[in-house]
Every structure is written in structure tokens, then in C-alpha cells.
Amino acid sequence: MIQRAVVIAAMTTGLVACGQAEPSPSATPAVEPAPVEVGPVPCRSADLQLATAGGDAGMGNRVAVLSALNRGEGACQLVGYPTVTLADKADRALDSIETRQHPGNYFSQGAAPRPVVVQPGARAYFDLAWNVIPHEADGEVACPIATTVRVAAPGDGAFSMLPMELTPCGGYVRVSPFRPTAEDEAPASPAA
């Protein structure tokens, strides 16, 4: 019986020594996946502080250039149009005022939406445009008075507030897409 155990042990040792009892390591080195570059996260409304940054007026049309300051700790990205609603002095939503997305306004043609990376402490801009002449032909004799502009970053359901009085006539206001500069500039064309 002892001889049989010695023979089995010797055979097992021989198999291990030959590399058949245990799997051999791979001849090719392991390949690590390449790091995936991740761009800035979408901006959150809670990290944006709104302010007025200019405007213009003429022929009953008004435009306010609004800025959104990134108070967050890292860069974030705004792509597209802000969600804008208006409220009265009792903080009730002015549901009768529609927000229309349009790249331009009465004073400038504007540009199509493009990604805007906003570094901490930097600003992105957009226009809020409206008309102040009642549309009497449509039965409008007085325009509603808004005292607060509520703005949400694209894809965010939370709003940042900006105290601002305006009287939008005609039942709508227009907003432009976010852009990196206060002045409305079209992006440079690629060289031909």
C-alpha cells in the first residue's frame, strides 16, 4: 500500500513538473484597455448664477443678454437651449407666455447650438427676446408683467432664478442657444 502511494505521488509530481497538472501562463502579455477620455459633465442649474450682461431695444423689440456663471468646482458643458419660464410678482408661473427656441433675435441672426464648456468662474451667455407692443388685432390690450426669469440648464429640471421685470406681448418670448461670448458671434468657418 505504501509503494502504491509513493508511485501515485511520483506520478503527480512528474505531471506538475511537466506543466500538465496546472495551466501554463499565457505567452502574450495582458493588454490593458486604453483610457476613455471623458469630457466635462453637463452643467447643473444649481451651479449656475444668472445675471444680465447687456441688451438692446428698438421698434418695440427688446433683447436681454443673460449670463450663467459656473459656481461649480469643475468645468461643465452646456449644449443647446436653456429652458426658460417667467413668473409674476406673486411667483406664479406665467403659463400664457410660451418660450420659443430660436438662434437669433430681432437684432442678430445668431448661430446654431454648439457645445459650450464653462470653466469654474467663467460664464456662458444666451439671449432672451420679446416684444413690448400689445397685439391689439389679437385682442391683447395689456401685456403681462413678469418679475422673475427662471432658467434651467439643458437636461436639468431644477431652475435658477433671476429677478428681472419685463412685459412680453404677443404670448411668447424667444431664447437663443448658449454661447461662449456675450456678443453673438457665428463660429469661424473652416479654411478651404
N, C-alpha and C positions, 0 to 999 in steps of 0.2 A: 504494500500500500504506500509506503514511504517512497519507493522507487517511482511509482506512478505519479505522485505529487511532484517529485523532482523533475520528471520528464515534462509534465504539463507546465511547470514554472519555467523550464528552459525554453520550451517552445514559445511561450508567451513573451519572454524576454527577447527571443530571436525575432519575433514578429514586430515588437516595438522598435528594436534596433534597425530593422529593415524599413521602418516607416509605414507598415501596413496597418498597424493597430490604431494609430492616431492619424487624423487628417494632416496633410502637409500644408504649410503656409503657401499662399498664392505667390506665383512667380512675379506677377505685376503689382506694383505698389498701388495702394488705395488712392483714388482720385477724390479730392475734396471739391464740393460744389463751389462754383465761382460766387462771390458775394453779389447779391442783388442790390442795385442802387435804388434807394427809396427816396423819393422827392419829399418836399415839405408836406406836412399834413394839411388838410383843409382848415381854413380859419374858422374859429368858433365865434359866434356873436358875442358871447360873454367876454372875449378877449379884445373886442373892438370898441374903441371910444370914438363916437361920432362928433363932428364939428363942421361948421360951414367954412368953405375955403374960397369963396368968391361967388360970382354970379353975373347976370346980365338981365336987361329988360328992354322991351321995345314992342310997339304996336299991340299992347295988351298981353304979350307973352312974357313969361318970367322963367328964368333958369337959376337954380342954386347949385353950385358945385359943392358936394359934400365929401368930406374925407373920413376915412376909417383908420384910426391909429391902432397898430398892433401892440397891445399891452402884455401880450403873452411872453413866455420865456424863450420861445424858439420861433424860427421862421414858419410862416404858414402860407397857404396859397388860396387865392380867390379866383374862381373860374366862372364867368358868366355874369348874370344879373342878380342884384340884391332883391330880396322880397321886401316890398315897401307897403305899409299901410299908414293911414292917417287917423288921428284921434282928435276929439274936440276938448274943450277946457274941462269937461267932466270926465275925461279919459275914456270916453265911449268911442268905439271904432266908427269911422265914417264909412259905412258899408256902401253908401251911394256913390263913392268915388272909386273907380276902377284904376288899377295900375297897369299900364301898358309898357311892354319892353320894346325899346327902340334904340338903335345905336346912336342916333343923333337927336337934335332938337331944332328949334326954330333958328338958332344962331350958328350951328355947326353940323356937318354931315355925320361925324362920329366914325367909329370903326367897329368891326365885328368883335364879338367876345374873344379874348385870348387869356391864357393863364397869367396871373399877376402874383409873383412871390413877394410877400411882405415880411421884411426882416423885423425883429423886435425894435420898437421905437420908430419905425417907418410907417408911411401912410399909403393907402390906395384911395382912388377917387372915383366918383360917379356923379352923373347929373340927375337932378330932379327938375322936371319942366312942367309948367302948367300955364293956363290962360286965365286972365282975370276979368274978362268981359262976359257978362251973362249972355247965355244963348236964348235971347227973348223969343226967337222963332220957334224954339222948342218948349216955350212956357217957363223958362228959367228967368226969374226977375232978381233973385239974390243968390249969391254963391255961398256954399257952406264955409265956415271958418274952422280951419284946422289949427291946433296949437302944439301938436306933437307929431313928429315923424318917427315911425317905428321901422327899424331896418334889421333884417336877418341876412346873415351870410348865406350863400348858396348851399342848399342841403341841410341847413340848420333850422330848427323850429323855434328857437329862442330869439328874442328881439332885443336890440339895443335901442335906447330912446334918445331923441334929440328935441329939446324944446325949440319950436320954430313956428311962427304964425304965417299961414298962407291961406289964400281964398281961391281954391281951384274951381273954375267954372267949367261947364260942359260935361261934368260927370267923370272926368279922368285926369290922371297925371301920367307923365312918361318918365321912365328911368332908363339910363344908359347902362351898359355893362361896366364892370370895374375896369380901371386902367391904372397904370403906374404913375402918371403925372397929373397935375391939376389941370393943365391945358389939354384940350382934346387934340391928340396927335395921332395920325394914322401911322401904323407900323411901317418901318422902312421896307422898301421893295428890294428883293434880292437883285444883285448885279447881274446884268445879262451877259 
